[in-house]
Amino acid sequence: MNASLNAWSDALSELHLLGLPVGLVVIAAVPLVFIALYALTYGVYGERKISAFMQDRLGPMEVGKWGILQTLADILKLLQKEDIVNKSADKFLFVIGPGILFVGAFLAFAVLPFGPAFIGADLNVGLFYAIGIVALEVVGILAAGWGSNNKWALYGAIRSVAQIVSYEIPAAIAILCGTMMAGTLSMQQFNLLQQGEYGFLHFFLFQNPIAWLPFLIYFIASLAETNRAPFDIPEAESELVAGYFTEYTGMKFAVIFLAEYGSMFMVSAILSIVFLGGWNSPLPNIGPLSLNDWTTGPVWGAFWIVMKGFFFIFVQMWLRWTLPRLRVDQLMHLCWKVLTPFAFVAFVLIAVWEIYVK
Amino acid sequence: MDQTLSDFGTVFVFLLLGIIFVVGGYLTARLLRPSRPNPEKLAIYECGEEAVGSAWIKFNIRFYVVALIFIIFDVEVVFLFPWATVFKELGGFALIEALIFAGILIIGLVYAWVKGDLDWVRPTPNIPEMPVIEEKHKTQETS
């Protein structure tokens, strides 16, 4: 963790010294390094350890002390694995599928502010761009599943696409509610609007009495959009082997996993930026104890957004071992008959509150 | 910060870097990994069984219905986003307009709901009884 934080602050100071292209590449490389590091440490190793502790197991223990080097061994193994493209597959779609998945997930990081001064591109349509580009993974999943020419993969892909596009609706309406509270689509502006000396009291979640409704809706929908349990029927291992990536081996498999952990962090970060202040410190100033001022700054900003993202990823892992998997009809019922109507209710209530009450 | 590149130029740098990362990963693996294909490895994985036929089949029509409903709602949300950024200045009248706009879509949702298009396992088709037409049909047959 500390090493990657230092890397960010180094990159920040270098920005003004180096020429433009170098600076830009550094800006772009930081999220890439972040995705790789976080997926390796927290994503793979952390998830295995957390899963293990929740089930009263020890998890990986063999490679290194407490199995710390397990993911490194996994990466070496994946690099050396033979790359099998089955004979009857559509080779072009099969190869390009993981690429679209990863590039889509990575492009979303272009608008993710890692602190008051660090953002790839502060687009004025940043939030809109982010939810749009995260949804691009549908194309990658369909390419991977269809290109495999494997029945498990095809079933996994079409289930996944149906699920992602359905949950896109409540998610988008929930984000719309956040946009109505902020009156902007710029990711950095969202953070600045939630800044203040009372810490968490300035977060949109606590600024509007109805905000918890879109917050919960977006969280549930984001689970479905990243195919996490309890919405993991696209890759239900007990019935579909592995879903759309059944046929993938070696590096392509690794790329799919990086993309998956990347979009897991992305949806968690969007959730925390829209409703929980993003890189703002949640600690309030209490009299002489100016906790908020002490915990604000470029490095603290990166710390808070990453910690908030990691917290929601932890909740995602926790839910995986708490809730049973939903059936496909229950999934559609939850999306269209529960979340979407409630999202519309939240939309109307928030609009009325923002205009007439506030 | 930058005079030459617009914000979307930065996004383009991200795009290039992402592609370079994926292609670089593929190439590194290509240098390291063995390649010893045989017919069993190149066969489709189906839990040890030999695959029968292609996986490129016609799939359930329900998926198309879901996709259609999705497109309608997504377009609606897209139209609401620009309104949402300025609706505080526009005030009550624009709110009513947006609610009418959303209301039309909600009527569509209710319609799809009542028709049973939102149920994954479709209930038995609800064909209304039309005794008048049936009688006409019968009389035509007999005559």
Interface residues (C-beta under 8 A of the other chain):
Chain A: L15 L20 G23 L24 V25 I27 A28 A29 P31 L32 L78 L79 Q80 K81 E82 D83 I84 V85 N86 K87 S88 V95 P98 G99 F102 V103 F106 L107 F109 A110 V111 G120 A121 D122 L123 N124 F128 Y129 W146 S148 N149 N150 K151 W152 A153 L154 I158 V161 A162 V165 S166 E168 I169 A172 I173 L176 T179 M180 G183 T184 L185 V241 T246 E247 G250 M251 K252 A254 V255 V328 D329 L331 M332 H333 W336 K337 T340 P341 F344 F347 V348 A351 V352 E354 I355 Y356
Chain B: M1 D2 Q3 T4 L5 D7 F8 G9 T10 V11 V13 F14 L15 L17 G18 I19 F21 V22 V23 G25 Y26 T28 A29 R30 L32 R33 P34 S35 R36 P37 P39 K41 L42 A43 I44 Y45 E46 C47 A51 S54 A55 W56 I57 F59 N60 R62 F63 V66 A67 I69 F70 F73 D74 V77 L80 F81 A84 T85 V86 F87 K88 G91 G92 L95 A98 L99 A102 I106 L109 A112 W113 L118 D119 W120 V121
